[in-house]
Amino acid sequence: MDVYQSRRFEKSLGKLNKGDLVLVEDQIDFIVEHPSCGVLKKGDLSCLRVHKFKLSGNEILLGYSWIEERVELYLLDLGTHENFYRDMQKRRKRDLKLME
C-alpha cells in the first residue's frame, strides 16, 4: 500500500514531541493494516475517514482517505475536534486534487 501525507499533516507531526510522535506513528500503522477502521463521513466530506484516539489526555482526530482501487492511503490532517471538520471542509478541493 502506498501512503501519502499532505503538507498540513506533515506540519502537525512536526509540532509533536517524540513521545507523542511514537503514539501517532502506531496509530498510522494500525490504519495501514486496517484502512476501513475510520468512520466514513457523509456529504461534502464523503471522501474522508476519521480515526479517533487519545493522546496526552486529549481526543485526537486523524483524517485520511483510502482509495481501495489504487491501494493508496492519504493522511490529510491531525488535530483536536475543535474546528477540525470546518477546516477539512475548507481544504476539501485541495485534498481532492492531491488524490488525483
C-alpha positions in Angstrom: 0.0 0.0 0.0 1.3 3.5 -0.9 0.9 6.1 1.9 1.0 9.8 1.1 0.9 12.7 3.5 -0.5 16.2 2.9 1.7 19.2 3.8 -0.8 20.0 6.6 -0.4 16.6 8.1 3.4 16.8 8.0 3.3 20.2 9.8 1.0 18.7 12.5 3.5 15.8 13.0 6.4 18.3 13.3 4.7 20.0 16.2 4.6 16.8 18.3 7.2 15.8 20.9 9.0 12.5 20.4 6.7 10.5 22.8 3.5 11.7 21.2 5.0 11.1 17.7 5.6 7.4 18.5 2.0 7.0 19.6 0.8 8.7 16.4 3.0 6.5 14.3 1.5 3.5 16.0 -2.0 4.7 15.0 -0.8 5.3 11.4 0.5 1.7 11.3 -2.9 0.5 12.6 -4.7 2.4 9.9 -2.4 1.0 7.2 -3.3 -2.5 8.5 -7.0 -1.8 8.8 -7.8 1.1 6.4 -11.5 0.9 6.9 -11.3 1.4 10.7 -12.1 5.1 10.5 -15.6 6.4 10.3 -16.6 7.4 6.8 -18.1 10.9 6.7 -21.1 12.0 4.6 -22.0 15.0 2.4 -19.2 17.3 1.4 -16.6 15.2 3.3 -17.7 11.9 1.8 -14.1 11.1 0.8 -12.9 11.5 4.4 -12.5 8.8 7.1 -11.7 9.9 10.6 -9.9 7.7 13.2 -10.1 8.9 16.8 -7.6 8.1 19.6 -6.3 9.6 22.9 -3.1 11.5 23.0 -1.9 13.1 26.2 -5.4 13.0 27.6 -7.0 14.7 24.6 -9.0 13.1 21.9 -7.2 13.4 18.6 -8.7 13.0 15.1 -6.7 11.7 12.2 -8.4 12.5 8.9 -7.5 10.3 5.9 -8.7 9.0 2.6 -8.3 5.4 1.4 -8.7 4.6 -2.3 -9.2 0.9 -2.4 -9.0 0.5 -6.2 -5.5 2.0 -6.3 -4.4 0.7 -2.9 -3.5 4.2 -1.7 -3.8 5.9 1.7 -3.7 9.7 2.0 -3.1 11.1 5.5 -4.7 14.5 5.4 -4.9 16.1 8.8 -4.3 15.6 12.5 -5.8 17.6 15.4 -8.4 18.1 18.1 -12.1 18.1 17.4 -12.3 21.9 17.7 -12.8 23.3 14.1 -11.4 20.0 12.6 -14.4 19.4 10.3 -14.8 23.0 9.4 -11.1 23.2 8.4 -11.3 20.0 6.5 -14.3 21.3 4.5 -12.4 24.5 3.6 -9.4 22.4 2.3 -11.5 19.7 0.5 -10.7 20.9 -3.0 -7.0 20.9 -2.3 -7.2 17.4 -0.8 -9.2 16.1 -3.8 -6.5 17.5 -6.1 -3.8 15.7 -4.0 -5.7 12.4 -4.5 -6.0 12.6 -8.3 
